[in-house]
């Protein structure tokens, strides 16, 4: 299966996807819990975590199986 991202852009995306997610989730979720409510924080945690995992899986560099 071919990558969805061109090769020159793939390395920075692969490198920054875990970093962005690991910083965004712990910052956004508590802020939403304080300002909006616990339900919004829990929903944000679920949605952000799912998007983060999907982005990491779609940008991962896995060997081809043949």
mmCIF file of the N, C-alpha and C atoms, coordinates in Angstrom:
data_MODEL
# 
_entry.id   MODEL 
# 
loop_
_atom_site.group_PDB 
_atom_site.id 
_atom_site.type_symbol 
_atom_site.label_atom_id 
_atom_site.label_alt_id 
_atom_site.label_comp_id 
_atom_site.label_asym_id 
_atom_site.label_entity_id 
_atom_site.label_seq_id 
_atom_site.pdbx_PDB_ins_code 
_atom_site.Cartn_x 
_atom_site.Cartn_y 
_atom_site.Cartn_z 
_atom_site.occupancy 
_atom_site.B_iso_or_equiv 
_atom_site.pdbx_formal_charge 
_atom_site.auth_seq_id 
_atom_site.auth_comp_id 
_atom_site.auth_asym_id 
_atom_site.auth_atom_id 
_atom_site.pdbx_PDB_model_num 
ATOM 1   N N  . UNK A 1 1  ? 0.844   -1.174  0.000  1.00 0.00 ? 1  UNK A N  1 
ATOM 2   C CA . UNK A 1 1  ? 0.000   0.000   0.000  1.00 0.00 ? 1  UNK A CA 1 
ATOM 3   C C  . UNK A 1 1  ? 0.887   1.234   0.000  1.00 0.00 ? 1  UNK A C  1 
ATOM 4   N N  . UNK A 1 2  ? 0.612   2.163   -0.848 1.00 0.00 ? 2  UNK A N  1 
ATOM 5   C CA . UNK A 1 2  ? 1.412   3.380   -0.961 1.00 0.00 ? 2  UNK A CA 1 
ATOM 6   C C  . UNK A 1 2  ? 1.066   4.348   0.156  1.00 0.00 ? 2  UNK A C  1 
ATOM 7   N N  . UNK A 1 3  ? 2.049   5.159   0.511  1.00 0.00 ? 3  UNK A N  1 
ATOM 8   C CA . UNK A 1 3  ? 1.854   6.160   1.553  1.00 0.00 ? 3  UNK A CA 1 
ATOM 9   C C  . UNK A 1 3  ? 0.959   7.278   1.037  1.00 0.00 ? 3  UNK A C  1 
ATOM 10  N N  . UNK A 1 4  ? 0.174   7.865   1.922  1.00 0.00 ? 4  UNK A N  1 
ATOM 11  C CA . UNK A 1 4  ? -0.704  8.966   1.561  1.00 0.00 ? 4  UNK A CA 1 
ATOM 12  C C  . UNK A 1 4  ? 0.039   10.295  1.509  1.00 0.00 ? 4  UNK A C  1 
ATOM 13  N N  . UNK A 1 5  ? 1.232   10.341  2.076  1.00 0.00 ? 5  UNK A N  1 
ATOM 14  C CA . UNK A 1 5  ? 2.016   11.569  2.157  1.00 0.00 ? 5  UNK A CA 1 
ATOM 15  C C  . UNK A 1 5  ? 3.268   11.410  1.302  1.00 0.00 ? 5  UNK A C  1 
ATOM 16  N N  . UNK A 1 6  ? 3.629   12.435  0.500  1.00 0.00 ? 6  UNK A N  1 
ATOM 17  C CA . UNK A 1 6  ? 4.871   12.342  -0.281 1.00 0.00 ? 6  UNK A CA 1 
ATOM 18  C C  . UNK A 1 6  ? 6.082   12.139  0.615  1.00 0.00 ? 6  UNK A C  1 
ATOM 19  N N  . UNK A 1 7  ? 7.103   11.490  0.081  1.00 0.00 ? 7  UNK A N  1 
ATOM 20  C CA . UNK A 1 7  ? 8.280   11.104  0.863  1.00 0.00 ? 7  UNK A CA 1 
ATOM 21  C C  . UNK A 1 7  ? 8.968   12.256  1.589  1.00 0.00 ? 7  UNK A C  1 
ATOM 22  N N  . UNK A 1 8  ? 9.206   13.434  0.975  1.00 0.00 ? 8  UNK A N  1 
ATOM 23  C CA . UNK A 1 8  ? 9.898   14.498  1.715  1.00 0.00 ? 8  UNK A CA 1 
ATOM 24  C C  . UNK A 1 8  ? 9.109   15.009  2.924  1.00 0.00 ? 8  UNK A C  1 
ATOM 25  N N  . UNK A 1 9  ? 7.793   14.919  2.866  1.00 0.00 ? 9  UNK A N  1 
ATOM 26  C CA . UNK A 1 9  ? 6.970   15.386  3.989  1.00 0.00 ? 9  UNK A CA 1 
ATOM 27  C C  . UNK A 1 9  ? 6.741   14.307  5.043  1.00 0.00 ? 9  UNK A C  1 
ATOM 28  N N  . UNK A 1 10 ? 6.998   13.071  4.691  1.00 0.00 ? 10 UNK A N  1 
ATOM 29  C CA . UNK A 1 10 ? 6.676   11.961  5.581  1.00 0.00 ? 10 UNK A CA 1 
ATOM 30  C C  . UNK A 1 10 ? 7.498   11.972  6.863  1.00 0.00 ? 10 UNK A C  1 
ATOM 31  N N  . UNK A 1 11 ? 8.781   12.219  6.777  1.00 0.00 ? 11 UNK A N  1 
ATOM 32  C CA . UNK A 1 11 ? 9.639   12.165  7.974  1.00 0.00 ? 11 UNK A CA 1 
ATOM 33  C C  . UNK A 1 11 ? 9.223   13.161  9.052  1.00 0.00 ? 11 UNK A C  1 
ATOM 34  N N  . UNK A 1 12 ? 9.005   14.445  8.725  1.00 0.00 ? 12 UNK A N  1 
ATOM 35  C CA . UNK A 1 12 ? 8.575   15.370  9.786  1.00 0.00 ? 12 UNK A CA 1 
ATOM 36  C C  . UNK A 1 12 ? 7.212   15.002  10.370 1.00 0.00 ? 12 UNK A C  1 
ATOM 37  N N  . UNK A 1 13 ? 6.314   14.519  9.530  1.00 0.00 ? 13 UNK A N  1 
ATOM 38  C CA . UNK A 1 13 ? 4.988   14.134  10.040 1.00 0.00 ? 13 UNK A CA 1 
ATOM 39  C C  . UNK A 1 13 ? 5.118   12.947  10.980 1.00 0.00 ? 13 UNK A C  1 
ATOM 40  N N  . UNK A 1 14 ? 5.919   11.959  10.597 1.00 0.00 ? 14 UNK A N  1 
ATOM 41  C CA . UNK A 1 14 ? 6.135   10.790  11.451 1.00 0.00 ? 14 UNK A CA 1 
ATOM 42  C C  . UNK A 1 14 ? 6.791   11.205  12.764 1.00 0.00 ? 14 UNK A C  1 
ATOM 43  N N  . UNK A 1 15 ? 7.696   12.161  12.698 1.00 0.00 ? 15 UNK A N  1 
ATOM 44  C CA . UNK A 1 15 ? 8.408   12.599  13.901 1.00 0.00 ? 15 UNK A CA 1 
ATOM 45  C C  . UNK A 1 15 ? 7.532   13.433  14.831 1.00 0.00 ? 15 UNK A C  1 
ATOM 46  N N  . UNK A 1 16 ? 6.686   14.283  14.267 1.00 0.00 ? 16 UNK A N  1 
ATOM 47  C CA . UNK A 1 16 ? 5.928   15.214  15.103 1.00 0.00 ? 16 UNK A CA 1 
ATOM 48  C C  . UNK A 1 16 ? 4.558   14.704  15.532 1.00 0.00 ? 16 UNK A C  1 
ATOM 49  N N  . UNK A 1 17 ? 4.027   13.670  14.901 1.00 0.00 ? 17 UNK A N  1 
ATOM 50  C CA . UNK A 1 17 ? 2.706   13.159  15.278 1.00 0.00 ? 17 UNK A CA 1 
ATOM 51  C C  . UNK A 1 17 ? 2.651   12.710  16.736 1.00 0.00 ? 17 UNK A C  1 
ATOM 52  N N  . UNK A 1 18 ? 3.596   11.908  17.232 1.00 0.00 ? 18 UNK A N  1 
ATOM 53  C CA . UNK A 1 18 ? 3.539   11.538  18.653 1.00 0.00 ? 18 UNK A CA 1 
ATOM 54  C C  . UNK A 1 18 ? 3.737   12.734  19.579 1.00 0.00 ? 18 UNK A C  1 
ATOM 55  N N  . UNK A 1 19 ? 4.585   13.659  19.178 1.00 0.00 ? 19 UNK A N  1 
ATOM 56  C CA . UNK A 1 19 ? 4.852   14.840  19.999 1.00 0.00 ? 19 UNK A CA 1 
ATOM 57  C C  . UNK A 1 19 ? 3.625   15.728  20.108 1.00 0.00 ? 19 UNK A C  1 
ATOM 58  N N  . UNK A 1 20 ? 2.984   16.002  18.999 1.00 0.00 ? 20 UNK A N  1 
ATOM 59  C CA . UNK A 1 20 ? 1.804   16.866  18.997 1.00 0.00 ? 20 UNK A CA 1 
ATOM 60  C C  . UNK A 1 20 ? 0.686   16.248  19.829 1.00 0.00 ? 20 UNK A C  1 
ATOM 61  N N  . UNK A 1 21 ? 0.443   14.969  19.643 1.00 0.00 ? 21 UNK A N  1 
ATOM 62  C CA . UNK A 1 21 ? -0.617  14.322  20.406 1.00 0.00 ? 21 UNK A CA 1 
ATOM 63  C C  . UNK A 1 21 ? -0.327  14.249  21.886 1.00 0.00 ? 21 UNK A C  1 
ATOM 64  N N  . UNK A 1 22 ? 0.923   13.966  22.232 1.00 0.00 ? 22 UNK A N  1 
ATOM 65  C CA . UNK A 1 22 ? 1.252   13.843  23.661 1.00 0.00 ? 22 UNK A CA 1 
ATOM 66  C C  . UNK A 1 22 ? 1.252   15.189  24.360 1.00 0.00 ? 22 UNK A C  1 
ATOM 67  N N  . UNK A 1 23 ? 1.348   16.272  23.625 1.00 0.00 ? 23 UNK A N  1 
ATOM 68  C CA . UNK A 1 23 ? 1.240   17.601  24.230 1.00 0.00 ? 23 UNK A CA 1 
ATOM 69  C C  . UNK A 1 23 ? -0.183  18.142  24.172 1.00 0.00 ? 23 UNK A C  1 
ATOM 70  N N  . UNK A 1 24 ? -0.897  17.876  23.100 1.00 0.00 ? 24 UNK A N  1 
ATOM 71  C CA . UNK A 1 24 ? -2.233  18.437  22.917 1.00 0.00 ? 24 UNK A CA 1 
ATOM 72  C C  . UNK A 1 24 ? -3.263  17.835  23.868 1.00 0.00 ? 24 UNK A C  1 
ATOM 73  N N  . UNK A 1 25 ? -3.266  16.522  24.005 1.00 0.00 ? 25 UNK A N  1 
ATOM 74  C CA . UNK A 1 25 ? -4.284  15.866  24.835 1.00 0.00 ? 25 UNK A CA 1 
ATOM 75  C C  . UNK A 1 25 ? -4.204  16.321  26.295 1.00 0.00 ? 25 UNK A C  1 
ATOM 76  N N  . UNK A 1 26 ? -3.033  16.305  26.944 1.00 0.00 ? 26 UNK A N  1 
ATOM 77  C CA . UNK A 1 26 ? -3.001  16.741  28.349 1.00 0.00 ? 26 UNK A CA 1 
ATOM 78  C C  . UNK A 1 26 ? -3.236  18.238  28.545 1.00 0.00 ? 26 UNK A C  1 
ATOM 79  N N  . UNK A 1 27 ? -3.079  19.035  27.508 1.00 0.00 ? 27 UNK A N  1 
ATOM 80  C CA . UNK A 1 27 ? -3.358  20.463  27.648 1.00 0.00 ? 27 UNK A CA 1 
ATOM 81  C C  . UNK A 1 27 ? -4.829  20.785  27.407 1.00 0.00 ? 27 UNK A C  1 
ATOM 82  N N  . UNK A 1 28 ? -5.408  20.200  26.381 1.00 0.00 ? 28 UNK A N  1 
ATOM 83  C CA . UNK A 1 28 ? -6.774  20.524  25.989 1.00 0.00 ? 28 UNK A CA 1 
ATOM 84  C C  . UNK A 1 28 ? -7.800  19.947  26.966 1.00 0.00 ? 28 UNK A C  1 
ATOM 85  N N  . UNK A 1 29 ? -7.616  18.711  27.370 1.00 0.00 ? 29 UNK A N  1 
ATOM 86  C CA . UNK A 1 29 ? -8.618  18.036  28.205 1.00 0.00 ? 29 UNK A CA 1 
ATOM 87  C C  . UNK A 1 29 ? -8.821  18.738  29.553 1.00 0.00 ? 29 UNK A C  1 
ATOM 88  N N  . UNK A 1 30 ? -7.784  19.033  30.326 1.00 0.00 ? 30 UNK A N  1 
ATOM 89  C CA . UNK A 1 30 ? -8.025  19.733  31.590 1.00 0.00 ? 30 UNK A CA 1 
ATOM 90  C C  . UNK A 1 30 ? -8.594  21.140  31.409 1.00 0.00 ? 30 UNK A C  1 
ATOM 91  N N  . UNK A 1 31 ? -8.159  21.835  30.366 1.00 0.00 ? 31 UNK A N  1 
ATOM 92  C CA . UNK A 1 31 ? -8.712  23.164  30.121 1.00 0.00 ? 31 UNK A CA 1 
ATOM 93  C C  . UNK A 1 31 ? -10.209 23.099  29.839 1.00 0.00 ? 31 UNK A C  1 
ATOM 94  N N  . UNK A 1 32 ? -10.621 22.140  29.039 1.00 0.00 ? 32 UNK A N  1 
ATOM 95  C CA . UNK A 1 32 ? -12.045 21.979  28.769 1.00 0.00 ? 32 UNK A CA 1 
ATOM 96  C C  . UNK A 1 32 ? -12.807 21.574  30.029 1.00 0.00 ? 32 UNK A C  1 
ATOM 97  N N  . UNK A 1 33 ? -12.221 20.729  30.849 1.00 0.00 ? 33 UNK A N  1 
ATOM 98  C CA . UNK A 1 33 ? -12.893 20.307  32.079 1.00 0.00 ? 33 UNK A CA 1 
ATOM 99  C C  . UNK A 1 33 ? -13.122 21.488  33.018 1.00 0.00 ? 33 UNK A C  1 
ATOM 100 N N  . UNK A 1 34 ? -12.159 22.388  33.094 1.00 0.00 ? 34 UNK A N  1 
ATOM 101 C CA . UNK A 1 34 ? -12.286 23.539  33.989 1.00 0.00 ? 34 UNK A CA 1 
ATOM 102 C C  . UNK A 1 34 ? -13.252 24.569  33.425 1.00 0.00 ? 34 UNK A C  1 
ATOM 103 N N  . UNK A 1 35 ? -13.134 24.854  32.137 1.00 0.00 ? 35 UNK A N  1 
ATOM 104 C CA . UNK A 1 35 ? -13.910 25.950  31.547 1.00 0.00 ? 35 UNK A CA 1 
ATOM 105 C C  . UNK A 1 35 ? -15.309 25.544  31.092 1.00 0.00 ? 35 UNK A C  1 
ATOM 106 N N  . UNK A 1 36 ? -15.486 24.324  30.615 1.00 0.00 ? 36 UNK A N  1 
ATOM 107 C CA . UNK A 1 36 ? -16.776 23.905  30.068 1.00 0.00 ? 36 UNK A CA 1 
ATOM 108 C C  . UNK A 1 36 ? -17.470 22.915  30.988 1.00 0.00 ? 36 UNK A C  1 
ATOM 109 N N  . UNK A 1 37 ? -16.780 21.846  31.343 1.00 0.00 ? 37 UNK A N  1 
ATOM 110 C CA . UNK A 1 37 ? -17.363 20.827  32.203 1.00 0.00 ? 37 UNK A CA 1 
ATOM 111 C C  . UNK A 1 37 ? -16.654 19.502  32.030 1.00 0.00 ? 37 UNK A C  1 
ATOM 112 N N  . UNK A 1 38 ? -16.939 18.596  32.957 1.00 0.00 ? 38 UNK A N  1 
ATOM 113 C CA . UNK A 1 38 ? -16.279 17.299  32.931 1.00 0.00 ? 38 UNK A CA 1 
ATOM 114 C C  . UNK A 1 38 ? -16.682 16.504  31.691 1.00 0.00 ? 38 UNK A C  1 
ATOM 115 N N  . UNK A 1 39 ? -17.939 16.590  31.307 1.00 0.00 ? 39 UNK A N  1 
ATOM 116 C CA . UNK A 1 39 ? -18.402 15.858  30.124 1.00 0.00 ? 39 UNK A CA 1 
ATOM 117 C C  . UNK A 1 39 ? -17.670 16.280  28.863 1.00 0.00 ? 39 UNK A C  1 
ATOM 118 N N  . UNK A 1 40 ? -17.448 17.571  28.706 1.00 0.00 ? 40 UNK A N  1 
ATOM 119 C CA . UNK A 1 40 ? -16.725 18.070  27.536 1.00 0.00 ? 40 UNK A CA 1 
ATOM 120 C C  . UNK A 1 40 ? -15.279 17.587  27.554 1.00 0.00 ? 40 UNK A C  1 
ATOM 121 N N  . UNK A 1 41 ? -14.685 17.537  28.732 1.00 0.00 ? 41 UNK A N  1 
ATOM 122 C CA . UNK A 1 41 ? -13.314 17.054  28.843 1.00 0.00 ? 41 UNK A CA 1 
ATOM 123 C C  . UNK A 1 41 ? -13.187 15.583  28.500 1.00 0.00 ? 41 UNK A C  1 
ATOM 124 N N  . UNK A 1 42 ? -14.132 14.796  28.964 1.00 0.00 ? 42 UNK A N  1 
ATOM 125 C CA . UNK A 1 42 ? -14.117 13.354  28.666 1.00 0.00 ? 42 UNK A CA 1 
ATOM 126 C C  . UNK A 1 42 ? -14.345 13.124  27.176 1.00 0.00 ? 42 UNK A C  1 
ATOM 127 N N  . UNK A 1 43 ? -15.293 13.848  26.608 1.00 0.00 ? 43 UNK A N  1 
ATOM 128 C CA . UNK A 1 43 ? -15.545 13.724  25.172 1.00 0.00 ? 43 UNK A CA 1 
ATOM 129 C C  . UNK A 1 43 ? -14.312 14.141  24.366 1.00 0.00 ? 43 UNK A C  1 
ATOM 130 N N  . UNK A 1 44 ? -13.683 15.226  24.762 1.00 0.00 ? 44 UNK A N  1 
ATOM 131 C CA . UNK A 1 44 ? -12.474 15.672  24.074 1.00 0.00 ? 44 UNK A CA 1 
ATOM 132 C C  . UNK A 1 44 ? -11.361 14.639  24.198 1.00 0.00 ? 44 UNK A C  1 
ATOM 133 N N  . UNK A 1 45 ? -11.234 14.017  25.369 1.00 0.00 ? 45 UNK A N  1 
ATOM 134 C CA . UNK A 1 45 ? -10.199 12.997  25.558 1.00 0.00 ? 45 UNK A CA 1 
ATOM 135 C C  . UNK A 1 45 ? -10.417 11.818  24.620 1.00 0.00 ? 45 UNK A C  1 
ATOM 136 N N  . UNK A 1 46 ? -11.657 11.383  24.495 1.00 0.00 ? 46 UNK A N  1 
ATOM 137 C CA . UNK A 1 46 ? -11.955 10.252  23.611 1.00 0.00 ? 46 UNK A CA 1 
ATOM 138 C C  . UNK A 1 46 ? -11.716 10.622  22.152 1.00 0.00 ? 46 UNK A C  1 
ATOM 139 N N  . UNK A 1 47 ? -12.238 11.774  21.725 1.00 0.00 ? 47 UNK A N  1 
ATOM 140 C CA . UNK A 1 47 ? -12.116 12.182  20.329 1.00 0.00 ? 47 UNK A CA 1 
ATOM 141 C C  . UNK A 1 47 ? -10.656 12.460  19.967 1.00 0.00 ? 47 UNK A C  1 
ATOM 142 N N  . UNK A 1 48 ? -9.952  13.229  20.796 1.00 0.00 ? 48 UNK A N  1 
ATOM 143 C CA . UNK A 1 48 ? -8.552  13.539  20.507 1.00 0.00 ? 48 UNK A CA 1 
ATOM 144 C C  . UNK A 1 48 ? -7.683  12.283  20.505 1.00 0.00 ? 48 UNK A C  1 
ATOM 145 N N  . UNK A 1 49 ? -7.929  11.382  21.431 1.00 0.00 ? 49 UNK A N  1 
ATOM 146 C CA . UNK A 1 49 ? -7.144  10.151  21.478 1.00 0.00 ? 49 UNK A CA 1 
ATOM 147 C C  . UNK A 1 49 ? -7.385  9.296   20.236 1.00 0.00 ? 49 UNK A C  1 
ATOM 148 N N  . UNK A 1 50 ? -8.627  9.200   19.809 1.00 0.00 ? 50 UNK A N  1 
ATOM 149 C CA . UNK A 1 50 ? -8.924  8.425   18.596 1.00 0.00 ? 50 UNK A CA 1 
ATOM 150 C C  . UNK A 1 50 ? -8.283  9.052   17.369 1.00 0.00 ? 50 UNK A C  1 
ATOM 151 N N  . UNK A 1 51 ? -8.369  10.374  17.246 1.00 0.00 ? 51 UNK A N  1 
ATOM 152 C CA . UNK A 1 51 ? -7.743  11.052  16.113 1.00 0.00 ? 51 UNK A CA 1 
ATOM 153 C C  . UNK A 1 51 ? -6.228  10.915  16.154 1.00 0.00 ? 51 UNK A C  1 
ATOM 154 N N  . UNK A 1 52 ? -5.668  10.999  17.341 1.00 0.00 ? 52 UNK A N  1 
ATOM 155 C CA . UNK A 1 52 ? -4.217  10.888  17.499 1.00 0.00 ? 52 UNK A CA 1 
ATOM 156 C C  . UNK A 1 52 ? -3.734  9.492   17.090 1.00 0.00 ? 52 UNK A C  1 
ATOM 157 N N  . UNK A 1 53 ? -4.415  8.471   17.559 1.00 0.00 ? 53 UNK A N  1 
ATOM 158 C CA . UNK A 1 53 ? -4.040  7.094   17.206 1.00 0.00 ? 53 UNK A CA 1 
ATOM 159 C C  . UNK A 1 53 ? -4.197  6.869   15.702 1.00 0.00 ? 53 UNK A C  1 
ATOM 160 N N  . UNK A 1 54 ? -5.286  7.361   15.127 1.00 0.00 ? 54 UNK A N  1 
ATOM 161 C CA . UNK A 1 54 ? -5.496  7.197   13.689 1.00 0.00 ? 54 UNK A CA 1 
ATOM 162 C C  . UNK A 1 54 ? -4.402  7.919   12.891 1.00 0.00 ? 54 UNK A C  1 
ATOM 163 N N  . UNK A 1 55 ? -4.012  9.108   13.329 1.00 0.00 ? 55 UNK A N  1 
ATOM 164 C CA . UNK A 1 55 ? -2.945  9.847   12.640 1.00 0.00 ? 55 UNK A CA 1 
ATOM 165 C C  . UNK A 1 55 ? -1.612  9.120   12.764 1.00 0.00 ? 55 UNK A C  1 
ATOM 166 N N  . UNK A 1 56 ? -1.351  8.563   13.941 1.00 0.00 ? 56 UNK A N  1 
ATOM 167 C CA . UNK A 1 56 ? -0.090  7.840   14.119 1.00 0.00 ? 56 UNK A CA 1 
ATOM 168 C C  . UNK A 1 56 ? -0.057  6.567   13.279 1.00 0.00 ? 56 UNK A C  1 
ATOM 169 N N  . UNK A 1 57 ? -1.169  5.874   13.205 1.00 0.00 ? 57 UNK A N  1 
ATOM 170 C CA . UNK A 1 57 ? -1.205  4.650   12.400 1.00 0.00 ? 57 UNK A CA 1 
ATOM 171 C C  . UNK A 1 57 ? -1.120  4.951   10.909 1.00 0.00 ? 57 UNK A C  1 
ATOM 172 N N  . UNK A 1 58 ? -1.769  6.020   10.474 1.00 0.00 ? 58 UNK A N  1 
ATOM 173 C CA . UNK A 1 58 ? -1.743  6.327   9.041  1.00 0.00 ? 58 UNK A CA 1 
ATOM 174 C C  . UNK A 1 58 ? -0.400  6.891   8.597  1.00 0.00 ? 58 UNK A C  1 
ATOM 175 N N  . UNK A 1 59 ? 0.363   7.475   9.520  1.00 0.00 ? 59 UNK A N  1 
ATOM 176 C CA . UNK A 1 59 ? 1.653   8.043   9.141  1.00 0.00 ? 59 UNK A CA 1 
ATOM 177 C C  . UNK A 1 59 ? 2.828   7.159   9.551  1.00 0.00 ? 59 UNK A C  1 
ATOM 178 N N  . UNK A 1 60 ? 2.545   5.985   10.078 1.00 0.00 ? 60 UNK A N  1 
ATOM 179 C CA . UNK A 1 60 ? 3.634   5.127   10.553 1.00 0.00 ? 60 UNK A CA 1 
ATOM 180 C C  . UNK A 1 60 ? 4.414   4.533   9.386  1.00 0.00 ? 60 UNK A C  1 
ATOM 181 N N  . UNK A 1 61 ? 5.661   4.239   9.660  1.00 0.00 ? 61 UNK A N  1 
ATOM 182 C CA . UNK A 1 61 ? 6.523   3.633   8.646  1.00 0.00 ? 61 UNK A CA 1 
ATOM 183 C C  . UNK A 1 61 ? 6.680   2.158   8.980  1.00 0.00 ? 61 UNK A C  1 
ATOM 184 N N  . UNK A 1 62 ? 5.827   1.357   8.421  1.00 0.00 ? 62 UNK A N  1 
ATOM 185 C CA . UNK A 1 62 ? 5.841   -0.074  8.657  1.00 0.00 ? 62 UNK A CA 1 
ATOM 186 C C  . UNK A 1 62 ? 6.432   -0.796  7.454  1.00 0.00 ? 62 UNK A C  1 
ATOM 187 N N  . UNK A 1 63 ? 7.098   -1.911  7.675  1.00 0.00 ? 63 UNK A N  1 
ATOM 188 C CA . UNK A 1 63 ? 7.652   -2.657  6.535  1.00 0.00 ? 63 UNK A CA 1 
ATOM 189 C C  . UNK A 1 63 ? 6.525   -3.290  5.715  1.00 0.00 ? 63 UNK A C  1 
ATOM 190 N N  . UNK A 1 64 ? 6.783   -3.444  4.440  1.00 0.00 ? 64 UNK A N  1 
ATOM 191 C CA . UNK A 1 64 ? 5.813   -4.078  3.549  1.00 0.00 ? 64 UNK A CA 1 
ATOM 192 C C  . UNK A 1 64 ? 5.793   -5.581  3.815  1.00 0.00 ? 64 UNK A C  1 
ATOM 193 N N  . UNK A 1 65 ? 4.621   -6.178  3.767  1.00 0.00 ? 65 UNK A N  1 
ATOM 194 C CA . UNK A 1 65 ? 4.495   -7.620  3.915  1.00 0.00 ? 65 UNK A CA 1 
ATOM 195 C C  . UNK A 1 65 ? 4.265   -8.199  2.529  1.00 0.00 ? 65 UNK A C  1 
ATOM 196 N N  . UNK A 1 66 ? 4.974   -9.236  2.275  1.00 0.00 ? 66 UNK A N  1 
ATOM 197 C CA . UNK A 1 66 ? 4.881   -9.640  0.935  1.00 0.00 ? 66 UNK A CA 1 
ATOM 198 C C  . UNK A 1 66 ? 4.524   -10.939 0.502  1.00 0.00 ? 66 UNK A C  1 
# 
